[in-house]
Amino acid sequence: MQADLSPVIAATAQWLTCAYPSSGGALASALCEVQARQAVTVAAWLRYPTPMDAALVGMAGPGGSARLDWITGADGAADDHTDGQAWRTWVDEVVASWAASLLTDPELAVLAVAAVAEGEHTTGTPSTFRRLVTPDESDRRAAALLRHPDLLAPVAELHHAQLLDRLNPGQALTA
């Protein structure tokens, strides 16, 4: 099941860490990447909750990073290295937006992790998302840009209402 979404998860996590890089050396970079990957994994599992959903995104593709690049001001940088940027076609805008929301709102992250724990993706495999849900001080330092609510707001706000509806269908949540 995870293999079906792995291109989307890998590309979207890479996009997040390129747009909001770590603020330190190799260890900080690794901690930042783990947090991005955990947030993107939870978001992808929420967005594509069934095997059929995962198969459909695998066939149709998620849409790419063009709008996200434009919003963050990175659209010109992608044009410079088009041949080496094929991974950008696997970036999912909704997943990136939901992951940004989870990274900047700890309560929402807890709700999302609880929701995916009940889904088909975690059947038979215990999943922990500690660095997403309860980051320690070294996690926060490493991902200072990745977790900064003001910096991620333009991306998080794109599909925030859909995330709230997915986590609590039919009920209005206040953000």
Residue pairs with C-beta under 8 A, 6 or more apart in sequence:
1 51
1 54
1 120
1 121
2 9
2 121
4 51
4 54
4 55
4 58
5 44
5 45
5 48
5 54
5 57
5 58
7 58
7 90
8 44
8 48
8 57
8 62
8 90
8 91
8 92
8 95
9 37
9 40
9 41
9 44
9 95
10 37
10 87
10 90
11 62
11 65
11 87
11 88
11 89
11 90
11 91
11 92
12 40
12 43
12 44
12 62
12 90
12 91
12 92
12 95
12 96
12 99
13 33
13 36
13 37
13 39
13 40
13 99
14 87
14 91
15 65
15 68
15 88
15 91
15 96
16 36
16 39
16 40
16 96
16 99
16 100
16 146
17 29
17 32
17 33
17 36
17 146
18 74
19 68
19 72
19 74
19 155
20 32
20 143
20 145
20 146
20 148
20 151
20 152
21 29
21 32
21 145
22 28
22 29
22 31
22 32
22 33
22 142
22 143
22 145
22 146
23 141
23 142
23 144
23 145
24 141
24 142
27 142
28 141
28 142
29 142
30 142
31 131
31 138
31 139
31 142
31 143
32 142
32 143
32 146
34 131
35 103
35 131
35 132
35 135
35 139
35 142
35 143
35 146
35 147
36 99
36 103
36 143
36 146
38 129
38 131
38 132
39 99
39 100
39 102
39 103
39 109
39 132
40 95
40 96
40 99
41 129
42 99
42 102
42 109
42 112
42 113
42 116
42 129
42 132
43 94
43 95
43 96
43 98
43 99
43 102
43 112
43 163
44 92
44 95
45 116
45 119
45 121
45 122
46 98
46 112
46 115
46 116
46 119
46 163
46 166
46 167
47 53
47 92
47 94
47 95
47 98
47 166
48 54
48 56
48 57
49 119
49 120
49 121
50 120
51 120
57 92
61 89
61 90
62 90
62 91
62 92
62 93
62 95
63 91
63 92
63 93
64 88
64 89
64 90
64 91
64 93
65 78
65 88
65 89
65 91
65 93
65 96
66 75
66 78
66 88
67 93
68 74
68 91
68 93
68 96
68 155
69 75
69 77
69 78
69 88
71 154
71 155
71 158
72 154
72 155
78 85
78 88
93 158
93 159
94 158
94 159
94 162
96 155
97 155
97 156
97 157
97 158
97 159
97 160
97 163
98 112
98 159
98 162
98 163
100 152
100 155
100 156
101 108
101 156
101 160
101 163
102 108
102 109
102 112
102 132
103 109
103 132
103 143
103 146
103 147
103 152
104 147
104 148
104 149
104 152
104 153
104 156
105 149
105 175
106 133
108 163
108 167
109 129
109 132
109 133
110 133
111 167
111 168
112 163
112 167
113 129
113 132
113 133
115 166
115 167
116 122
116 127
117 127
121 127
131 139
135 143
135 147
140 147
145 151
146 152
149 156
160 175
164 172
164 173
164 175
167 173
